[in-house]
Amino acid sequence: MALGPAAGPRDGGSFAAAALRLAALPPATDSAGIIDRLRILEDFKSAAAAEQAWLAVALDLSQRRAQAAAGVPAEKLGAGVGAQIALARRESPARGGRLLGLAKALVTEMPHTLTALQTGQLNEWRATLLVRETSCLAAADRAAVDAELAADTGTFAGAGDRSLVAAARAAAYRLDPRSVTDRAAHAATERHVSLRPAPDTMCHLSALLPVTAGVAVYKALSGHADTLRAAGDPRGRGQLMADALVERTTGTPGGISGVEIQLVITDRTLFQGNSEPARLPGYGTVPAGWAR
């Protein structure tokens, strides 16, 4: 894999300079010193992320060359690189593949974003947002959006994530409205509902929906909550919306009557008061007392 003409310059000096600034900083003894150290640490993290992007691309190139020399078929070149990156960064194999994709986009197609990351004007998350919002574009259009946004000139200083995403989406749409529209249509096919554990035997029930459906659901729940609040219901608005969601989805008051949850619990915990936790499929472990 050769680096394209849009490849950003490798500025290893930013990483080294941030490290030197951190090492030279005297111990923080007051608020100003603490703030200075926090800023330098943040710059160091960003510079390190940029260096990791370069190293990921270099590893991919090195592995592809070695694999090609060993006679590996062209369609299999680069296999396993993401997993190696994940291992080095203590991430899951799937996450390693995404990190490699991010690195390739920054190094080969988005030099301004890469420079902003190197110099601490963007952190890794915000660089990821810019890469994500331009992923539907051809390489040349992505580079054009990168140049228009010019993140390395302080464009997003003081801006929040939403402002950054909005600017990237608007620029992408101006350059290639068809690709952005096609991306939105494809995104609708990926609608789904997921469940993630939260502390204290709570959970996050999330739905990825087309915006019209999501807004309609939220409006219905919030309107129902506002009506009950106006009638004197003591529950908070968020509580009322959550309760309505459960009741309307399960079709029963309280939302749990007749629902099979398949709780896995030992006889010792159930009958003998043992403290061994139970397991709820789709959620994880739950305290013994709660399970009983």
N, C-alpha and C positions, 0 to 999 in steps of 0.2 A: 504494500500500500504506500504509494508516494504521497507526500504532502502537496496539496493543491496550492495554486497561486494565492489563495485567500488566507493561507495559514498564518496565524498570528506569530509574532516574534517570541522566541523563548527568552524570557527575562529572568534567568536564575538569580540575577542580582537583587531582585525585589525580595525573594525569599531570604537570601543571605543578609540583605540590609535590615529586614524586619528582625531577624535573629540577633544581629549585632545591636540593634536599638534596644531589644529586650534585655540582652546581657549587660548593656552599659547603663541601664536604668537603675538608679539607686533604690533601695528598699522604700516602699511607700509608707510614709509616716503621717500623711494628712489626706484629706479628701481629694485635693488636686492631684497628688501623687497616685492615688488609687485610680482615679479616672484616666490619667495618662497611661498607666499600666494596662488598664482594661482596653483602651484604644489600640495600643501597640500589640497586645495579644490578639485582638480581632484582626488587625492587619496581617499578623503572622499566620493566623488560620487561613485567611484568604489567599495569601501568597503560597502557603503550603498546598492548598487545594489546586491552585494553578499548576504548581510543580507536579502534583499527582496526576493531573490531566496529561501533561507532557509525558510523564513516565509511562502512563497507561498506553498512550499511542505508540511510544517507542517499544514497549513490550510487545504490543500487537504486531508491529512491523517486524521485529526480530523473530517472533515466533512464526510468522507467515513465511519469512525467508528460510528459516530452518526447516519448516515443514515442506516447503516447495523443493528444497534440496534433497529431502528424504523421499521424494516421490509421492507426497500426499496429493490426492486429486484437488483441482482448483476449487471445487465447490465445498471442500472441507477445510480449506485453509483458515486459520484463526480459531479453530475449534479448541475449546478449553481455556482460552485467554481470559474470558470473563470470570471463570471459576478461580483462576490464579490471582486475579486482581481482588476478587472477593476474599480469598484467603489472606492476602496481604493486608487488606483493610478491615479484616474481622467482620465481614458482611456475609449474607447468604449468597449462594451461587447466582440466584436470579438477580439480586441487587448488583452483583459484579458486572453482569451484562449491561445493565442500565448505566452504570458508572462508566463503562467503556464507551457506550454510545454518546454519553454526555461529553466525554473527553474528546472523542473524534469530532463532534460538532464544534466544540470550542476551538480546537487546534486547527482544524482544516477549513472551517466555514465562518467563524465568528471572531475575528481578531480583536475587534473593539471590546467585545464582552470579555474575552480572555485577558486583555490588558487591564480592564477594570478590575477583574478578579486578582490579577497579579499585584496591583497597586492598592488593593483594599477598598476600592470605590464600590465594589459589589462583594457580597459574600457568596459562598457556594450555592446556597438555596436560591438566591435571586438570579444567579447565573443559570441555574437549572430552570427557573421559570421562563427566562428568555429563550432558552433552547426549546423548552416544551411548546411555547406559543408559536414558534416558527417551524415546528417539525413537519408541518404539512407542505412547506414550500420547497421548491427546487433549490439546489445549492446556490445558484446565482441570486435568486430572490432573497434567500435567507441572508446572504452576505450584504445585499442591498439594505435590508431591514436593520441589520447590525450596524451598518454605516450611518443610516438615518438616525437611529436611536443614540448612537455615539455614547455608550455608557461610560467610556473612559474619559469623557470630558466633564464629568460631574453632573450629567443630565438628571440623574435620579437621586441626587443628594437631598436627603430629607423626605423623600417620597416613600410611601408605603407599598406593600406588595400589590395591592389592588391597582394603584396608579401605574405601577410598572407593567403589570399584566395588561391593563387597558391600553397602554401606549403600544405595546408589542402587538396586540390583536388588531388595533386600528391600522398600524403600519403594514401588517401582513395582509389585511383585507384590501388595502389600497393597491398593493402590488399584484395580488392574485386572488381576487374575490371567488373565483371558481373553486380553487383548492380549499379555501376556508369553508365555503358552503358544503363541499363534498365531505370535508372532515366533520362538520356538524351532523350531516346526515348519517355518516358512519357511527358517530358517537352514540346516536339514538339507539342503534342496534346493540349497544353494550350496556343497556339499562339493567340494573340488578339490585337486589337487596342483600345486605351483609350484616353479620353480627360479630361484634368484638367485645371481649371482656373489659370491664371497668372495675375500679376498686370497690370494695364493700358490697359484694354480690349485686352489683349493678352491671349494665351492659350498654353498649352503643349499638342501636339498631339504625342502620343507614340505608338510604335508597338513592341510587344514582338514576335520575330521571331527566327526560327532556324538560327544558325550562318551563314550558307551558303547563305540563303536568305537575311539576314540583310547586310552582306558584299556586296552582289551583288547590292542591292538597293543603298547603300551608294556609291559604286564605280560608278554606273551610274549617280547619282546626282552630285558627285564631278567632274567626267569627263566632264559632261555638263557645269558645272560652270567654269571649267578651260578653256574650249574652248571659252566661251563667254568673259571671262576675257582677254584672249589672243587677242580677236578681238576688245578690247577696251571698253567693257561694264563697266561703272563706279561703278556698284553695287559691294558690297563685296562678297567674296566667299560664306559665310554663307547665305547671302540674296539671291543669285542666286540659291543655292541649295533649299532653302525654297520655292522660287517662282516656281521652276521647279516641286517640289513635289506637290504643289497645282494645277498647270496647268495640269500635267500629270494625277493626280487623278481625277479631275473634267472634264477633256477633253476640257476645254475652256481657252482662254487667260485671264489671271487675276484670273481665277479660281472661280468666283462667279456668272457668268451670268446664269440665269435660275435655280438657286439653291434655294429651299424653306427652310428658316431658322426659320420660325414660331416665330418671335419676338412678345413678349407679352408687349403691351404698352397701357397706359390709353389715353383716348381722351384728357385729360387735358395736358398731356405731349406732345402729338403729335400735337395738334392744338393751345394750349394756352400758350406754352412755360413753362409749369410747370416743376419743377426740380425733380419730382418723378422719380426714376430710372425705367428702363424697365427690362424685364427678358428674357433671351435667354435660352430655354430648352437645357439641356446638358452642359450648361456653368454656368449660374447664373445671378446675377444682372449686368447691364451695365449702364453707365451714360446716363442721358436724352439727352444731346446734341449729344452724339455719336449715340444713337438710332434714333434720328430724321434724 
